[in-house]
């Protein structure tokens, strides 16, 4: 699977491998990518402008109110039938579907972490940079913590806006500091794809704190 999305203020999406089947307004679709703000889906029948995306993850049934944003012809078709890919934006989570979606994404990201843990031993920093938070922490009421890697050193500061930095990640302030130190170490050792995984992991924490998507 692969993360999609370059904008620092936008939540990452995870490419599903294999894709997940579901429905929008009763029409059969396939989910290619998904995140807490939306998804990219493949379909053969025209979609309504607004609908309810429904799919299963294990024993969980997930339902999200969504809006179709953009539709393009699919570069890959099956059985000669015309297919389309549509980006949908999540407007609200039905009941506890937001929590279930975060749980699903968390499991998938954790699986990718486990796969990447098999990296060669010499790719892990022997002397990982410590996180300097004494001089940079400010804003006692800020709800988020930004970990930024600059010139080989980590800084940590409280921030009011949960924007993801170019190098590093932002999480909800309640996250365990020891786990965040470990993520900093893994971040230093990771390639760009691995770093995007860490950003997605961080964004799940942020979306939970902000209740994104909102619950109906």
N, CA, C and O of each residue as an XYZ file, in Angstrom:
864
protein
N       0.838     -1.185      0.000
C       0.000      0.000      0.000
C       0.876      1.239      0.000
O       2.037      1.172      0.403
N       0.338      2.376     -0.448
C       1.135      3.583     -0.592
C       0.317      4.784     -0.154
O      -0.883      4.875     -0.410
N       0.994      5.691      0.508
C       0.325      6.916      0.930
C       0.244      7.900     -0.218
O       1.129      7.962     -1.072
N      -0.832      8.667     -0.222
C      -1.054      9.640     -1.276
C      -1.320     10.992     -0.643
O      -2.042     11.083      0.351
N      -0.740     12.049     -1.213
C      -1.038     13.395     -0.710
C       0.215     14.131     -0.317
O       0.976     13.650      0.523
N       0.452     15.293     -0.907
C       1.660     16.051     -0.650
C       1.421     17.266      0.225
O       2.356     17.758      0.857
N       0.182     17.769      0.279
C      -0.070     19.007      1.005
C       0.060     18.780      2.499
O      -0.509     17.830      3.038
N       0.802     19.644      3.167
C       1.045     19.478      4.596
C      -0.221     19.644      5.417
O      -0.352     19.045      6.484
N      -1.173     20.467      4.921
C      -2.375     20.720      5.703
C      -3.458     19.684      5.432
O      -4.474     19.662      6.127
N      -3.264     18.837      4.446
C      -4.259     17.842      4.119
C      -3.885     16.507      4.748
O      -2.708     16.165      4.865
N      -4.909     15.760      5.150
C      -4.664     14.451      5.712
C      -4.272     13.484      4.597
O      -4.813     13.534      3.492
N      -3.325     12.607      4.908
C      -2.871     11.622      3.946
C      -3.969     10.587      3.675
O      -4.858     10.373      4.499
N      -3.885      9.952      2.501
C      -4.736      8.811      2.202
C      -3.859      7.581      2.027
O      -2.698      7.684      1.630
N      -4.417      6.433      2.324
C      -3.702      5.177      2.223
C      -4.232      4.396      1.039
O      -5.440      4.188      0.921
N      -3.344      3.961      0.160
C      -3.766      3.125     -0.970
C      -3.977      1.699     -0.471
O      -3.090      1.115      0.153
N      -5.148      1.147     -0.746
C      -5.512     -0.171     -0.245
C      -5.075     -1.259     -1.220
O      -5.347     -1.177     -2.418
N      -4.402     -2.268     -0.702
C      -3.933     -3.382     -1.511
C      -4.153     -4.678     -0.728
O      -3.369     -5.003      0.164
N      -5.220     -5.424     -1.058
C      -6.114     -5.230     -2.202
C      -7.162     -4.159     -1.909
O      -7.391     -3.815     -0.749
N      -7.805     -3.626     -2.965
C      -8.890     -2.659     -2.768
C     -10.058     -3.293     -2.013
O     -10.181     -4.515     -1.937
N     -10.910     -2.434     -1.460
C     -12.053     -2.877     -0.655
C     -13.343     -2.554     -1.403
O     -13.510     -1.447     -1.915
N     -14.239     -3.511     -1.461
C     -15.513     -3.280     -2.139
C     -16.519     -2.650     -1.178
O     -16.426     -2.816      0.038
N     -17.474     -1.929     -1.741
C     -18.502     -1.289     -0.934
C     -19.607     -0.763     -1.827
O     -19.738     -1.176     -2.979
N     -20.397      0.147     -1.291
C     -21.485      0.762     -2.058
C     -21.556      2.254     -1.748
O     -21.167      2.708     -0.672
N     -22.061      2.995     -2.721
C     -22.436      4.400     -2.523
C     -23.855      4.545     -3.042
O     -24.100      4.392     -4.239
N     -24.785      4.837     -2.154
C     -26.178      4.950     -2.564
C     -26.707      3.678     -3.202
O     -27.560      3.737     -4.088
N     -26.210      2.528     -2.763
C     -26.651      1.249     -3.302
C     -25.899      0.799     -4.541
O     -26.080     -0.338     -4.976
N     -25.052      1.656     -5.134
C     -24.259      1.302     -6.310
C     -22.944      0.664     -5.877
O     -22.297      1.142     -4.945
N     -22.551     -0.408     -6.548
C     -21.312     -1.091     -6.201
C     -20.105     -0.250     -6.602
O     -20.046      0.305     -7.699
N     -19.134     -0.171     -5.671
C     -17.907      0.587     -5.930
C     -16.732     -0.196     -5.345
O     -16.912     -1.164     -4.606
N     -15.532      0.247     -5.696
C     -14.306     -0.305     -5.121
C     -13.492      0.851     -4.557
O     -13.256      1.844     -5.245
N     -13.067      0.722     -3.314
C     -12.275      1.775     -2.669
C     -10.801      1.521     -2.960
O     -10.254      0.480     -2.596
N     -10.162      2.492     -3.623
C      -8.749      2.379     -3.976
C      -7.850      3.029     -2.934
O      -6.788      2.499     -2.609
N      -8.273      4.177     -2.409
C      -7.522      4.919     -1.397
C      -8.502      5.453     -0.369
O      -9.656      5.740     -0.690
N      -8.040      5.586      0.871
C      -8.944      6.124      1.889
C      -8.140      6.795      2.996
O      -7.025      6.384      3.316
N      -8.729      7.831      3.566
C      -8.170      8.523      4.714
C      -9.312      9.019      5.574
O     -10.464      8.654      5.338
N      -9.020      9.841      6.562
C     -10.075     10.304      7.453
C     -10.938     11.393      6.826
O     -12.032     11.674      7.314
N     -10.452     12.011      5.745
C     -11.229     13.078      5.106
C     -11.941     12.635      3.837
O     -12.850     13.326      3.375
N     -11.555     11.508      3.264
C     -12.180     11.106      2.022
C     -11.543      9.870      1.438
O     -10.727      9.207      2.078
N     -11.930      9.565      0.201
C     -11.463      8.352     -0.456
C     -11.447      8.554     -1.961
O     -12.038      9.501     -2.480
N     -10.766      7.654     -2.655
C     -10.827      7.574     -4.107
C     -11.433      6.228     -4.449
O     -10.933      5.192     -4.010
N     -12.499      6.231     -5.224
C     -13.231      5.009     -5.498
C     -13.354      4.786     -7.002
O     -13.287      5.731     -7.788
N     -13.535      3.516     -7.396
C     -13.713      3.131     -8.776
C     -15.139      2.603     -8.948
O     -15.658      1.907     -8.075
N     -15.774      2.943    -10.093
C     -17.160      2.531    -10.294
C     -17.485      2.531    -11.781
O     -16.782      3.147    -12.581
N     -18.565      1.829    -12.143
C     -19.013      1.790    -13.534
C     -20.266      2.633    -13.760
O     -20.454      3.192    -14.840
N     -21.123      2.725    -12.741
C     -22.358      3.507    -12.854
C     -22.139      4.926    -12.330
O     -21.350      5.121    -11.406
N     -22.818      5.913    -12.899
C     -22.701      7.283    -12.409
C     -23.097      7.376    -10.937
O     -24.071      6.763    -10.500
N     -22.324      8.154    -10.186
C     -22.594      8.313     -8.758
C     -23.452      9.554     -8.508
O     -23.374     10.522     -9.265
N     -24.262      9.532     -7.460
C     -24.975     10.748     -7.061
C     -23.997     11.770     -6.497
O     -22.915     11.411     -6.034
N     -24.377     13.036     -6.535
C     -23.503     14.081     -5.989
C     -23.275     13.883     -4.499
O     -22.187     14.156     -3.994
N     -24.293     13.411     -3.795
C     -24.181     13.127     -2.359
C     -24.711     11.718     -2.111
O     -25.660     11.275     -2.757
N     -24.095     11.036     -1.181
C     -24.533      9.673     -0.881
C     -23.891      9.168      0.389
O     -23.257      9.925      1.125
N     -24.060      7.888      0.640
C     -23.516      7.247      1.826
C     -22.596      6.114      1.392
O     -23.046      5.136      0.795
N     -21.318      6.245      1.689
C     -20.350      5.205      1.392
C     -20.403      4.160      2.497
O     -20.240      4.485      3.673
N     -20.631      2.899      2.116
C     -20.694      1.806      3.076
C     -19.723      0.705      2.669
O     -19.652      0.325      1.501
N     -18.975      0.197      3.651
C     -18.069     -0.915      3.406
C     -17.767     -1.607      4.725
O     -18.113     -1.101      5.793
N     -17.121     -2.764      4.649
C     -16.806     -3.551      5.842
C     -15.301     -3.603      6.051
O     -14.527     -3.627      5.094
N     -14.899     -3.620      7.318
C     -13.507     -3.842      7.700
C     -13.514     -4.873      8.814
O     -13.805     -4.551      9.966
N     -13.193     -6.117      8.468
C     -13.336     -7.188      9.447
C     -14.796     -7.357      9.808
O     -15.639     -7.573      8.938
N     -15.098     -7.258     11.107
C     -16.489     -7.359     11.554
C     -17.166     -6.004     11.657
O     -18.344     -5.927     12.006
N     -16.434     -4.927     11.355
C     -16.984     -3.577     11.467
C     -17.684     -3.161     10.180
O     -17.167     -3.376      9.083
N     -18.857     -2.566     10.322
C     -19.568     -1.945      9.213
C     -19.367     -0.437      9.324
O     -19.696      0.166     10.346
N     -18.827      0.165      8.272
C     -18.486      1.584      8.284
C     -19.354      2.320      7.268
O     -19.496      1.886      6.125
N     -19.933      3.441      7.702
C     -20.791      4.238      6.829
C     -20.417      5.707      6.974
O     -20.382      6.245      8.081
N     -20.137      6.352      5.837
C     -19.728      7.749      5.830
C     -20.580      8.540      4.845
O     -20.690      8.169      3.677
N     -21.181      9.628      5.314
C     -21.858     10.554      4.423
C     -20.783     11.251      3.590
O     -19.799     11.749      4.136
N     -20.971     11.287      2.257
C     -19.907     11.815      1.422
C     -20.446     12.637      0.261
O     -21.631     12.587     -0.070
N     -19.542     13.394     -0.343
C     -19.832     14.222     -1.501
C     -18.848     13.871     -2.608
O     -17.642     13.812     -2.369
N     -19.353     13.636     -3.823
C     -18.484     13.380     -4.966
C     -17.828     14.690     -5.386
O     -18.515     15.679     -5.642
N     -16.492     14.696     -5.458
C     -15.761     15.929     -5.741
C     -15.301     15.999     -7.189
O     -15.460     17.029     -7.843
N     -14.727     14.904     -7.694
C     -14.168     14.919     -9.043
C     -14.199     13.525     -9.616
O     -13.845     12.569     -8.926
N     -14.618     13.381    -10.869
C     -14.676     12.094    -11.537
C     -13.862     12.134    -12.826
O     -13.971     13.074    -13.614
N     -13.036     11.090    -13.030
C     -12.218     10.965    -14.225
C     -12.320      9.533    -14.751
O     -12.609      8.616    -13.983
N     -12.087      9.329    -16.052
C     -12.048      7.957    -16.567
C     -10.933      7.165    -15.888
O      -9.848      7.700    -15.664
N     -11.184      5.914    -15.561
C     -10.175      5.074    -14.924
C      -9.138      4.648    -15.946
O      -9.501      4.273    -17.060
N      -7.835      4.695    -15.596
C      -6.803      4.251    -16.538
C      -6.815      2.744    -16.760
O      -6.226      2.253    -17.723
N      -7.490      1.998    -15.865
C      -7.563      0.543    -15.981
C      -9.031      0.137    -15.976
O      -9.790      0.570    -15.109
N      -9.433     -0.681    -16.925
C     -10.808     -1.159    -16.969
C     -10.837     -2.675    -16.975
O      -9.867     -3.319    -17.375
N     -11.948     -3.247    -16.531
C     -12.119     -4.688    -16.496
C     -13.262     -5.087    -17.435
O     -14.279     -4.402    -17.540
N     -13.056     -6.211    -18.105
C     -14.095     -6.812    -18.939
C     -14.589     -5.856    -20.025
O     -15.696     -6.025    -20.537
N     -13.788     -4.863    -20.379
C     -14.166     -3.953    -21.445
C     -15.220     -2.935    -21.070
O     -15.639     -2.148    -21.919
N     -15.663     -2.927    -19.819
C     -16.682     -1.969    -19.395
C     -16.029     -0.636    -19.028
O     -14.952     -0.625    -18.432
N     -16.657      0.473    -19.373
C     -16.092      1.775    -18.972
C     -16.129      1.919    -17.454
O     -17.133      1.605    -16.814
N     -15.041      2.391    -16.895
C     -14.966      2.598    -15.453
C     -14.489      4.009    -15.174
O     -13.834      4.641    -16.003
N     -14.833      4.489    -13.983
C     -14.490      5.840    -13.580
C     -13.898      5.815    -12.176
O     -14.176      4.922    -11.376
N     -13.082      6.814    -11.905
C     -12.545      7.007    -10.558
C     -13.038      8.351    -10.043
O     -12.940      9.370    -10.726
N     -13.565      8.334     -8.841
C     -14.124      9.540     -8.241
C     -13.512      9.782     -6.874
O     -13.389      8.865     -6.062
N     -13.133     11.020     -6.631
C     -12.715     11.417     -5.296
C     -13.929     11.853     -4.501
O     -14.708     12.684     -4.967
N     -14.102     11.301     -3.304
C     -15.226     11.679     -2.453
C     -14.706     12.302     -1.169
O     -13.688     11.878     -0.622
N     -15.416     13.306     -0.701
C     -15.084     13.987      0.553
C     -16.075     13.545      1.615
O     -17.285     13.564      1.392
N     -15.555     13.145      2.780
C     -16.429     12.725      3.864
C     -17.021     13.954      4.556
O     -16.301     14.874      4.943
N     -18.340     13.947      4.701
C     -19.041     15.042      5.358
C     -19.344     14.728      6.816
O     -19.343     15.625      7.659
N     -19.602     13.465      7.115
C     -19.930     13.060      8.484
C     -19.841     11.546      8.587
O     -20.005     10.822      7.605
N     -19.575     11.091      9.805
C     -19.532      9.660     10.092
C     -20.864      9.233     10.693
O     -21.395      9.902     11.579
N     -21.395      8.128     10.214
C     -22.643      7.592     10.743
C     -22.343      6.838     12.035
O     -21.592      5.863     12.039
N     -22.941      7.305     13.135
C     -22.737      6.715     14.459
C     -21.243      6.657     14.778
O     -20.577      7.692     14.749
N     -20.696      5.472     15.081
C     -19.289      5.383     15.483
C     -18.372      4.995     14.332
O     -17.293      4.448     14.560
N     -18.786      5.270     13.098
C     -17.979      4.889     11.936
C     -16.649      5.629     11.874
O     -15.678      5.099     11.333
N     -16.585      6.847     12.418
C     -15.324      7.569     12.437
C     -14.275      6.836     13.251
O     -13.126      6.717     12.827
N     -14.666      6.342     14.423
C     -13.745      5.574     15.264
C     -13.331      4.284     14.563
O     -12.166      3.888     14.616
N     -14.290      3.631     13.907
C     -13.985      2.386     13.202
C     -13.030      2.628     12.037
O     -12.147      1.812     11.772
N     -13.208      3.752     11.343
C     -12.319      4.085     10.242
C     -10.905      4.328     10.757
O      -9.940      3.853     10.158
N     -10.770      5.064     11.863
C      -9.445      5.299     12.433
C      -8.812      3.988     12.885
O      -7.612      3.778     12.707
N      -9.623      3.104     13.471
C      -9.102      1.801     13.899
C      -8.577      1.017     12.698
O      -7.506      0.414     12.761
N      -9.343      1.032     11.597
C      -8.916      0.316     10.401
C      -7.602      0.875      9.863
O      -6.672      0.125      9.567
N      -7.537      2.205      9.741
C      -6.319      2.827      9.243
C      -5.148      2.568     10.178
O      -4.025      2.343      9.726
N      -5.410      2.600     11.488
C      -4.359      2.330     12.455
C      -3.794      0.925     12.314
O      -2.582      0.726     12.406
N      -4.669     -0.049     12.092
C      -4.208     -1.430     11.911
C      -3.364     -1.566     10.639
O      -2.332     -2.237     10.641
N      -3.813     -0.924      9.555
C      -3.073     -1.013      8.304
C      -1.702     -0.346      8.415
O      -0.705     -0.874      7.922
N      -1.663      0.807      9.061
C      -0.385      1.492      9.237
C       0.530      0.680     10.145
O       1.727      0.574      9.877
N      -0.015      0.105     11.216
C       0.797     -0.712     12.115
C       1.377     -1.910     11.374
O       2.521     -2.299     11.608
N       0.583     -2.492     10.480
C       1.089     -3.610      9.675
C       2.266     -3.161      8.823
O       3.267     -3.869      8.712
N       2.141     -1.977      8.217
C       3.238     -1.471      7.403
C       4.472     -1.193      8.248
O       5.593     -1.410      7.788
N       4.285     -0.718      9.475
C       5.414     -0.520     10.380
C       6.122     -1.848     10.646
O       7.351     -1.916     10.649
N       5.338     -2.900     10.866
C       5.923     -4.211     11.149
C       6.717     -4.711      9.945
O       7.792     -5.289     10.105
N       6.190     -4.489      8.743
C       6.905     -4.908      7.537
C       8.211     -4.142      7.407
O       9.252     -4.722      7.100
N       8.152     -2.843      7.641
C       9.341     -2.005      7.487
C      10.347     -2.196      8.614
O      11.498     -1.774      8.502
N       9.915     -2.831      9.696
C      10.831     -3.084     10.804
C      11.921     -4.070     10.409
O      12.933     -4.192     11.100
N      11.719     -4.771      9.302
C      12.704     -5.740      8.834
C      13.837     -5.072      8.068
O      14.629     -5.761      7.426
N      13.933     -3.747      8.119
C      14.984     -3.022      7.406
C      16.361     -3.431      7.915
O      16.477     -3.884      9.053
N      17.421     -3.283      7.096
C      18.775     -3.641      7.530
C      19.186     -2.900      8.783
O      18.811     -1.745      8.984
N      19.959     -3.566      9.626
C      20.351     -2.989     10.919
C      21.112     -1.689     10.740
O      20.970     -0.776     11.554
N      21.943     -1.582      9.656
C      22.749     -0.372      9.489
C      21.944      0.819      9.027
O      22.489      1.914      8.887
N      20.628      0.629      8.782
C      19.805      1.767      8.371
C      19.218      2.498      9.564
O      18.639      3.570      9.391
N      19.347      1.952     10.780
C      18.870      2.603     11.987
C      19.981      3.470     12.549
O      21.105      2.986     12.683
N      19.723      4.721     12.882
C      20.774      5.573     13.431
C      21.365      4.976     14.702
O      20.628      4.558     15.595
N      22.713      4.934     14.788
C      23.347      4.404     15.992
C      23.200      5.365     17.162
O      23.133      4.946     18.318
N      23.149      6.648     16.855
C      22.984      7.662     17.895
C      21.837      8.569     17.515
O      22.058      9.701     17.086
N      20.601      8.086     17.668
C      19.453      8.896     17.252
C      19.396     10.215     18.015
O      19.740     10.279     19.195
N      18.959     11.260     17.326
C      18.885     12.579     17.945
C      17.831     12.593     19.039
O      16.746     12.036     18.871
N      18.145     13.224     20.149
C      17.156     13.376     21.206
C      16.236     14.528     20.856
O      16.544     15.357     19.999
N      15.104     14.565     21.533
C      14.127     15.624     21.279
C      14.317     16.731     22.296
O      14.189     16.504     23.499
N      14.622     17.928     21.821
C      14.801     19.087     22.682
C      13.461     19.784     22.850
O      12.955     20.418     21.924
N      12.892     19.658     24.047
C      11.602     20.286     24.269
C      11.642     21.372     25.319
O      10.647     22.069     25.515
N      12.776     21.538     26.008
C      12.836     22.473     27.120
C      12.714     23.920     26.657
O      11.978     24.708     27.251
N      13.435     24.264     25.599
C      13.457     25.661     25.174
C      12.385     25.967     24.137
O      12.070     27.131     23.891
N      11.820     24.915     23.522
C      10.915     25.167     22.407
C       9.455     24.961     22.746
O       8.590     25.322     21.949
N       9.150     24.391     23.903
C       7.751     24.181     24.267
C       7.152     25.498     24.756
O       7.680     26.126     25.673
N       6.058     25.906     24.143
C       5.385     27.144     24.545
C       3.905     27.004     24.222
O       3.510     26.173     23.405
N       3.112     27.808     24.860
C       1.674     27.749     24.617
C       1.040     26.638     25.424
O       0.706     25.589     24.874
N       0.865     26.848     26.730
C       0.399     25.775     27.606
C      -0.997     25.283     27.254
O      -1.358     24.159     27.604
N      -1.794     26.107     26.565
C      -3.152     25.696     26.212
C      -3.233     25.015     24.849
O      -4.298     24.533     24.465
N      -2.131     24.969     24.118
C      -2.139     24.358     22.794
C      -2.397     22.862     22.915
O      -1.868     22.198     23.806
N      -3.218     22.344     22.007
C      -3.667     20.957     22.120
C      -2.800     19.971     21.347
O      -3.030     18.764     21.419
N      -1.797     20.471     20.600
C      -1.023     19.583     19.747
C       0.473     19.787     19.974
O       0.915     20.842     20.428
N       1.240     18.745     19.645
C       2.693     18.794     19.758
C       3.293     18.587     18.383
O       2.960     17.625     17.691
N       4.179     19.490     17.985
C       4.853     19.405     16.705
C       6.304     18.967     16.933
O       7.055     19.631     17.648
N       6.685     17.856     16.327
C       8.053     17.352     16.361
C       8.684     17.667     15.003
O       8.224     17.174     13.973
N       9.727     18.480     15.002
C      10.343     18.935     13.758
C      11.823     18.567     13.739
O      12.545     18.776     14.714
N      12.260     18.009     12.594
C      13.662     17.631     12.417
C      14.346     18.679     11.543
O      13.995     18.851     10.375
N      15.329     19.379     12.120
C      16.055     20.414     11.405
C      17.539     20.308     11.718
O      17.945     20.281     12.880
N      18.348     20.248     10.650
C      19.799     20.158     10.802
C      20.211     18.999     11.705
O      21.142     19.112     12.502
N      19.495     17.879     11.563
C      19.851     16.683     12.316
C      19.416     16.689     13.764
O      19.781     15.782     14.512
N      18.639     17.692     14.193
C      18.196     17.778     15.576
C      16.674     17.909     15.629
O      16.059     18.546     14.774
N      16.088     17.300     16.642
C      14.637     17.358     16.837
C      14.272     18.476     17.799
O      14.948     18.686     18.806
N      13.213     19.183     17.487
C      12.639     20.147     18.419
C      11.176     19.789     18.619
O      10.533     19.230     17.730
N      10.662     20.113     19.786
C       9.264     19.832     20.117
C       8.636     21.101     20.659
O       9.197     21.758     21.536
N       7.455     21.448     20.128
C       6.774     22.618     20.658
C       5.272     22.416     20.580
O       4.774     21.706     19.706
N       4.562     23.041     21.495
C       3.106     22.988     21.492
C       2.569     23.954     20.449
O       3.048     25.081     20.327
N       1.584     23.512     19.709
C       1.018     24.336     18.647
C      -0.502     24.282     18.731
O      -1.080     23.312     19.222
N      -1.135     25.340     18.243
C      -2.598     25.414     18.258
C      -3.210     24.808     16.994
O      -4.339     24.319     17.023
N      -2.461     24.840     15.877
C      -2.949     24.295     14.615
C      -2.216     22.992     14.312
O      -0.987     22.952     14.358
N      -2.955     21.924     14.003
C      -2.324     20.614     13.796
C      -1.756     20.420     12.397
O      -2.017     19.397     11.765
N      -0.984     21.383     11.903
C      -0.381     21.244     10.583
C       0.826     20.319     10.661
O       1.580     20.347     11.634
N       1.002     19.497      9.625
C       2.149     18.600      9.571
C       3.338     19.345      8.976
O       3.216     19.906      7.887
N       4.494     19.369      9.661
C       5.668     20.061      9.131
C       6.256     19.315      7.941
O       5.939     18.149      7.711
N       7.115     19.995      7.190
C       7.757     19.374      6.043
C       8.628     18.205      6.472
O       8.633     17.162      5.818
N       9.360     18.369      7.559
C      10.188     17.293      8.101
C       9.792     17.083      9.564
O      10.177     17.861     10.437
N       9.031     16.037      9.817
C       8.567     15.745     11.165
C       7.093     15.421     11.152
O       6.545     15.012     10.128
N       6.447     15.605     12.302
C       5.029     15.254     12.405
C       4.411     15.971     13.593
O       5.116     16.414     14.499
N       3.078     16.082     13.584
C       2.316     16.721     14.656
C       1.283     15.744     15.174
O       0.597     15.085     14.393
N       1.170     15.646     16.506
C       0.231     14.718     17.139
C      -0.570     15.464     18.197
O      -0.249     16.595     18.561
N      -1.623     14.804     18.685
C      -2.364     15.341     19.824
C      -1.459     15.312     21.050
O      -0.626     14.416     21.188
N      -1.618     16.283     21.934
C      -0.705     16.435     23.070
C      -0.755     15.258     24.026
O       0.203     15.032     24.764
N      -1.846     14.500     24.035
C      -1.997     13.409     24.983
C      -1.177     12.177     24.626
O      -1.108     11.244     25.426
N      -0.552     12.140     23.451
C       0.192     10.953     23.042
C       1.397     10.709     23.958
O       1.991     11.647     24.490
N       1.740      9.437     24.126
C       2.823      9.025     25.002
C       4.168      9.542     24.479
O       4.507      9.335     23.314
N       4.934     10.218     25.354
C       6.192     10.834     24.917
C       7.242      9.796     24.549
O       8.048     10.033     23.650
N       7.250      8.638     25.233
C       8.208      7.596     24.905
C       7.956      7.038     23.513
O       8.894      6.790     22.756
N       6.676      6.839     23.176
C       6.321      6.361     21.848
C       6.694      7.392     20.793
O       7.135      7.024     19.704
N       6.526      8.680     21.095
C       6.892      9.717     20.145
C       8.406      9.761     19.928
O       8.865     10.015     18.815
N       9.178      9.517     20.981
C      10.633      9.448     20.835
C      11.015      8.306     19.898
O      11.919      8.446     19.074
N      10.320      7.174     20.030
C      10.582      6.040     19.147
C      10.228      6.389     17.705
O      10.945      6.018     16.776
N       9.102      7.115     17.521
C       8.716      7.505     16.173
C       9.751      8.445     15.545
O      10.013      8.376     14.344
N      10.332      9.316     16.362
C      11.380     10.198     15.856
C      12.563      9.382     15.338
O      13.118      9.681     14.281
N      12.942      8.350     16.092
C      14.046      7.491     15.676
C      13.723      6.772     14.377
O      14.553      6.714     13.470
N      12.506      6.221     14.287
C      12.098      5.522     13.076
C      12.009      6.496     11.902
O      12.374      6.156     10.776
N      11.524      7.703     12.170
C      11.407      8.714     11.124
C      12.766      9.004     10.493
O      12.883      9.081      9.270
N      13.793      9.165     11.327
C      15.133      9.448     10.811
C      15.627      8.345      9.892
O      16.334      8.611      8.920
N      15.253      7.095     10.198
C      15.756      5.950      9.441
C      14.925      5.635      8.214
O      15.319      4.787      7.413
N      13.779      6.295      8.040
C      12.822      5.910      7.002
C      13.047      6.658      5.699
O      13.599      7.759      5.676
N      12.600      6.023      4.603
C      12.547      6.705      3.326
C      11.287      7.575      3.292
O      10.557      7.641      4.280
N      11.028      8.241      2.163
C       9.899      9.167      2.096
C       8.579      8.459      2.318
O       7.679      9.002      2.959
N       8.457      7.236      1.786
C       7.214      6.495      1.980
C       7.002      6.154      3.445
O       5.885      6.254      3.953
N       8.067      5.752      4.126
C       7.967      5.464      5.552
C       7.618      6.690      6.363
O       6.872      6.603      7.339
N       8.153      7.837      5.968
C       7.849      9.077      6.677
C       6.392      9.479      6.480
O       5.779     10.039      7.389
N       5.834      9.201      5.313
C       4.418      9.480      5.098
C       3.553      8.569      5.970
O       2.509      8.992      6.465
N       3.980      7.336      6.156
C       3.262      6.445      7.060
C       3.220      7.024      8.471
O       2.190      6.975      9.143
N       4.343      7.567      8.906
C       4.405      8.154     10.246
C       3.498      9.378     10.325
O       2.845      9.602     11.344
N       3.454     10.176      9.250
C       2.554     11.333      9.246
C       1.099     10.883      9.333
O       0.298     11.502     10.033
N       0.756      9.813      8.625
C      -0.614      9.316      8.693
C      -0.932      8.837     10.096
O      -2.019      9.096     10.612
N       0.011      8.137     10.717
C      -0.173      7.690     12.090
C      -0.425      8.890     13.002
O      -1.295      8.846     13.872
N       0.343      9.962     12.795
C       0.166     11.176     13.589
C      -1.187     11.818     13.312
O      -1.844     12.312     14.228
N      -1.603     11.810     12.049
C      -2.874     12.437     11.680
C      -4.071     11.707     12.269
O      -5.106     12.324     12.524
N      -3.945     10.401     12.488
C      -5.027      9.672     13.145
C      -5.233     10.196     14.561
O      -6.365     10.313     15.031
N      -4.127     10.510     15.235
C      -4.202     11.096     16.576
C      -4.880     12.463     16.518
O      -5.730     12.775     17.352
N      -4.501     13.279     15.527
C      -5.078     14.613     15.374
C      -6.565     14.528     15.052
O      -7.367     15.257     15.635
N      -6.941     13.637     14.121
C      -8.342     13.540     13.717
C      -9.220     13.062     14.854
O     -10.385     13.451     14.944
N      -8.681     12.225     15.722
C      -9.435     11.763     16.883
C      -9.697     12.929     17.830
O     -10.811     13.095     18.326
N      -8.655     13.742     18.081
C      -8.808     14.882     18.975
C      -9.776     15.927     18.431
O     -10.490     16.579     19.194
N      -9.796     16.085     17.101
C     -10.675     17.083     16.479
C     -12.032     16.533     16.074
O     -12.877     17.267     15.563
N     -12.242     15.235     16.303
C     -13.475     14.556     15.891
C     -13.733     14.755     14.416
O     -14.798     15.224     14.012
N     -12.727     14.386     13.601
C     -12.806     14.438     12.157
C     -12.838     13.002     11.638
O     -11.969     12.204     11.990
N     -13.828     12.658     10.804
C     -14.999     13.467     10.406
C     -15.999     13.572     11.542
O     -16.010     12.721     12.431
N     -16.844     14.603     11.533
C     -17.814     14.752     12.623
C     -18.822     13.598     12.634
O     -19.102     12.984     11.604
N     -19.348     13.327     13.806
C     -20.318     12.235     13.950
C     -21.728     12.754     13.828
O     -22.071     13.797     14.385
N     -22.546     12.020     13.096
C     -23.946     12.395     12.956
C     -24.696     12.198     14.289
O     -25.896     12.464     14.367
